[in-house]
């Protein structure tokens, strides 16, 4: 996966190249024709797009949980009082 930036407009990060493989089989390679027809799709990775990640959604679900755990741990390192308030 590699990212670039929009040249104009909102200057958002966009997917420059994304390949999802299972073994040697390529499941998704982007940008593709659909991305060319609708460049807004490139502001999200295939992992983020439910319509695209059906064949490998288990990876997206794992990463989503992992990122939340990392965020929570980083938050607890830097602001213990914020974590206490999140726990109730």
C-alpha contacts under 8 A as a table, 3 or more apart, distances in Angstrom:
res1	aa1	res2	aa2	distance
1	X	15	X	7.47
1	X	16	X	7.62
1	X	17	X	5.49
1	X	18	X	4.38
1	X	19	X	6.47
2	X	15	X	6.24
2	X	16	X	5.44
2	X	17	X	5.17
2	X	18	X	6.53
3	X	13	X	6.42
3	X	14	X	5.54
3	X	15	X	4.65
3	X	16	X	4.73
3	X	17	X	6.82
4	X	13	X	5.68
4	X	14	X	5.34
4	X	15	X	6.31
4	X	16	X	5.46
5	X	11	X	5.82
5	X	12	X	5.66
5	X	13	X	4.37
5	X	14	X	5.39
6	X	9	X	6.96
6	X	10	X	7.07
6	X	11	X	4.50
6	X	12	X	5.52
6	X	13	X	6.36
6	X	14	X	6.53
7	X	11	X	6.22
8	X	11	X	5.86
12	X	43	X	7.16
13	X	43	X	6.49
14	X	42	X	5.24
14	X	43	X	4.65
14	X	44	X	7.12
15	X	18	X	6.79
15	X	30	X	7.91
15	X	31	X	7.53
15	X	42	X	5.11
15	X	43	X	6.34
15	X	44	X	6.99
15	X	45	X	6.46
16	X	30	X	7.78
16	X	31	X	7.01
16	X	42	X	7.80
17	X	29	X	7.50
17	X	30	X	5.55
17	X	31	X	6.17
18	X	28	X	7.49
18	X	29	X	5.65
18	X	30	X	4.98
18	X	31	X	7.10
18	X	45	X	7.50
18	X	46	X	7.88
19	X	26	X	7.09
19	X	27	X	7.56
19	X	28	X	5.53
19	X	29	X	4.43
19	X	30	X	6.39
20	X	26	X	5.98
20	X	27	X	5.40
20	X	28	X	5.06
20	X	29	X	6.54
21	X	24	X	6.31
21	X	25	X	5.45
21	X	26	X	4.38
21	X	27	X	5.33
21	X	28	X	7.11
22	X	25	X	5.27
22	X	26	X	6.52
22	X	27	X	6.84
26	X	29	X	6.99
27	X	55	X	7.79
28	X	46	X	7.92
29	X	32	X	6.71
30	X	35	X	7.50
31	X	34	X	7.83
31	X	35	X	5.52
31	X	36	X	7.04
31	X	42	X	7.45
32	X	35	X	5.24
32	X	36	X	6.34
33	X	36	X	4.98
33	X	37	X	6.25
34	X	37	X	5.04
34	X	38	X	6.09
35	X	38	X	4.95
35	X	39	X	5.08
35	X	40	X	7.51
35	X	41	X	5.83
35	X	42	X	6.48
36	X	39	X	5.63
38	X	41	X	6.03
39	X	42	X	5.61
39	X	43	X	7.94
40	X	43	X	5.81
41	X	44	X	6.00
42	X	45	X	6.75
44	X	47	X	7.90
44	X	48	X	5.90
44	X	49	X	6.68
45	X	48	X	5.26
45	X	49	X	6.58
46	X	49	X	5.08
46	X	50	X	7.71
46	X	52	X	5.50
46	X	53	X	5.80
47	X	50	X	7.34
47	X	52	X	7.32
47	X	53	X	5.51
47	X	56	X	7.98
47	X	57	X	7.20
47	X	59	X	7.79
47	X	60	X	5.36
48	X	53	X	7.43
48	X	60	X	7.14
49	X	52	X	5.38
49	X	53	X	6.15
50	X	53	X	5.30
50	X	54	X	6.53
50	X	57	X	7.74
51	X	54	X	6.49
52	X	55	X	7.93
53	X	56	X	5.37
53	X	57	X	5.09
53	X	60	X	7.54
54	X	57	X	5.15
56	X	59	X	5.66
56	X	60	X	7.03
57	X	60	X	4.94
57	X	61	X	6.09
58	X	61	X	5.07
58	X	62	X	6.10
59	X	62	X	5.08
59	X	63	X	6.11
60	X	63	X	5.18
60	X	64	X	6.01
61	X	64	X	5.10
61	X	65	X	6.35
62	X	65	X	5.32
62	X	66	X	6.07
63	X	66	X	4.82
63	X	67	X	5.89
64	X	67	X	5.29
64	X	68	X	6.25
65	X	68	X	5.15
65	X	69	X	6.19
66	X	69	X	5.11
66	X	70	X	6.19
67	X	70	X	5.05
67	X	71	X	6.00
68	X	71	X	5.02
68	X	72	X	6.07
69	X	72	X	5.05
69	X	73	X	6.13
70	X	73	X	5.08
70	X	74	X	6.03
71	X	74	X	5.14
71	X	75	X	6.02
72	X	75	X	5.03
72	X	76	X	6.14
72	X	83	X	7.72
73	X	76	X	5.06
73	X	77	X	6.30
74	X	77	X	5.14
74	X	78	X	6.40
75	X	78	X	5.31
75	X	79	X	5.67
75	X	80	X	7.24
75	X	82	X	7.45
75	X	83	X	6.85
76	X	79	X	5.39
76	X	80	X	4.81
76	X	81	X	7.97
76	X	82	X	7.31
76	X	83	X	5.54
77	X	80	X	6.42
79	X	82	X	5.45
79	X	83	X	6.84
80	X	83	X	5.22
80	X	84	X	6.33
81	X	84	X	5.04
81	X	85	X	6.26
82	X	85	X	5.13
82	X	86	X	6.23
83	X	86	X	4.96
83	X	87	X	6.27
84	X	87	X	5.21
84	X	88	X	6.53
85	X	88	X	5.19
